[in-house]
Amino acid sequence: MGKMTFMVVKAGLPPVIEQFEVKSEQDTYNIIKNAVGGYVEALRLSDTCTLWVNEEGKINDLKPNFQLLDRAGIPQDYVVGNVIFTGVDDNGSTVGLTEEDLKLIEKRFISRTAFQYNA
């Protein structure tokens, strides 16, 4: 496997691109679980990019992170707690982000507190 590039967005802080050493699929799962601080839930952004959130974040009253906007820029929902963006390959496996994925994420962050999910 090797080094993988992910983007971590901690609640209230700017996004950070981080590299992780990954030796197995279990390593990838542990990185994602540790990044969000609990059980994980995947939100597919594109064919090659996934946003992972804490599945119980709202139940556990985690700190708000950003709003999810529709194509018109209207808030539809919000994300709480820390999140991580990863890539996904043709087989559905989690992989590192590509430059194209990073550009997609950057484009969809309208501001630090608003992300266009349904673009």
C-alpha positions as CSV (number, residue, x, y, z in Angstrom):
1,M,0.0,0.0,0.0
2,G,2.3,2.8,1.2
3,K,1.7,6.5,1.8
4,M,-1.8,7.9,1.2
5,T,-2.9,11.5,1.2
6,F,-6.1,12.4,3.0
7,M,-7.7,15.7,4.0
8,V,-8.6,16.1,7.7
9,V,-11.0,18.9,8.7
10,K,-11.2,19.3,12.5
11,A,-14.3,21.2,13.7
12,G,-13.5,25.0,13.8
13,L,-10.1,24.6,12.0
14,P,-9.0,24.9,8.4
15,P,-8.6,21.8,6.3
16,V,-5.2,20.0,6.5
17,I,-3.7,17.7,3.9
18,E,-2.0,14.8,5.7
19,Q,0.0,11.8,4.6
20,F,-0.5,8.5,6.4
21,E,1.5,5.3,6.1
22,V,-0.9,2.5,5.2
23,K,0.0,-1.2,5.3
24,S,-3.4,-2.8,5.2
25,E,-7.1,-2.0,4.8
26,Q,-7.3,-2.3,8.6
27,D,-4.8,0.6,8.9
28,T,-7.0,2.7,6.6
29,Y,-10.1,2.0,8.7
30,N,-8.3,2.9,11.9
31,I,-7.0,6.2,10.4
32,I,-10.6,7.1,9.4
33,K,-12.1,6.0,12.7
34,N,-9.4,7.9,14.7
35,A,-9.9,11.0,12.5
36,V,-13.6,11.2,13.2
37,G,-13.4,10.0,16.7
38,G,-15.8,7.1,16.6
39,Y,-18.0,5.0,14.3
40,V,-17.7,6.1,10.7
41,E,-20.3,7.0,8.0
42,A,-19.4,7.6,4.4
43,L,-20.8,10.3,2.2
44,R,-19.9,9.7,-1.4
45,L,-18.9,13.0,-3.1
46,S,-18.0,11.7,-6.5
47,D,-16.8,8.5,-8.2
48,T,-13.4,9.0,-6.7
49,C,-13.9,10.9,-3.4
50,T,-15.6,10.1,-0.1
51,L,-16.3,12.3,3.0
52,W,-16.2,10.3,6.3
53,V,-18.0,11.6,9.3
54,N,-18.8,10.4,12.9
55,E,-22.0,8.3,12.6
56,E,-23.1,9.4,16.1
57,G,-21.8,13.0,15.9
58,K,-25.2,14.6,16.2
59,I,-26.4,12.2,18.9
60,N,-23.2,12.9,20.9
61,D,-23.6,16.7,20.4
62,L,-20.2,17.2,18.7
63,K,-19.1,20.7,17.7
64,P,-20.5,21.9,14.4
65,N,-18.0,21.7,11.5
66,F,-19.7,23.0,8.3
67,Q,-23.0,23.2,6.5
68,L,-23.9,21.0,3.5
69,L,-25.3,23.0,0.7
70,D,-27.2,22.0,-2.4
71,R,-26.4,23.1,-6.0
72,A,-28.1,26.4,-5.4
73,G,-26.1,27.0,-2.3
74,I,-29.0,26.5,0.1
75,P,-28.2,24.7,3.4
76,Q,-29.6,21.2,3.5
77,D,-27.8,19.7,6.5
78,Y,-24.7,20.2,8.6
79,V,-21.7,18.1,9.6
80,V,-20.5,17.9,13.2
81,G,-17.2,16.8,14.6
82,N,-14.0,16.1,12.8
83,V,-14.1,14.7,9.2
84,I,-11.7,13.1,6.8
85,F,-11.8,13.1,3.0
86,T,-10.4,10.0,1.2
87,G,-10.2,8.7,-2.3
88,V,-12.0,5.6,-3.7
89,D,-10.8,3.4,-6.5
90,D,-12.9,1.6,-9.2
91,N,-13.3,-1.4,-6.8
92,G,-14.8,0.8,-4.0
93,S,-11.7,0.5,-1.9
94,T,-10.4,3.5,0.1
95,V,-7.3,5.1,-1.4
96,G,-5.4,8.3,-1.1
97,L,-6.7,11.5,-2.7
98,T,-5.5,12.5,-6.1
99,E,-4.8,16.1,-7.2
100,E,-8.1,16.1,-9.0
101,D,-9.9,15.0,-5.8
102,L,-8.2,17.8,-3.8
103,K,-9.3,20.3,-6.4
104,L,-12.8,19.0,-6.2
105,I,-12.9,19.4,-2.4
106,E,-11.3,22.9,-2.6
107,K,-13.9,23.9,-5.2
108,R,-16.8,22.7,-3.1
109,F,-15.7,24.5,0.1
110,I,-17.6,27.7,-0.5
111,S,-16.2,29.0,2.8
112,R,-14.7,27.3,5.9
113,T,-18.2,26.8,7.2
114,A,-20.0,25.8,4.0
115,F,-19.4,22.8,1.7
116,Q,-21.4,22.2,-1.5
117,Y,-22.3,18.5,-1.2
118,N,-24.7,18.1,-4.1
119,A,-22.8,20.0,-6.8
